[in-house]
Amino acid sequence: MCSSGYYRILEADLEKFVSTLKGTIAADCESSARNYIDHNEFGLAFEDICFYFRDVKKKIPSDCRELFRELAERMGIDRKYWIPLIENDA
């Protein structure tokens, strides 16, 4: 079982990630993600951002991809939801 320290770090890293996306994602997506984070729904916050990028047919900005990947792997998010958002187009 994960300690509360794990969740504090995860929360801080998600907040950092959302902050780096400011101006890249719609204000309502940012607000929604922050609301999920505030309610300790970290997976939902991450998935909401994934769905946003999928719906607008954009990739995660290159300067955010490393943190994005780390968060996805740490939370055990199914790769089918996030890998297409960071893969280079062929």
Summary of the structure (lengths in Angstrom):
residues: 90
radius of gyration: 12.4
end to end distance: 40.1
largest distance: 41.3
contacts: 227
relative contact order: 0.15
helix: 71%
strand: 2%
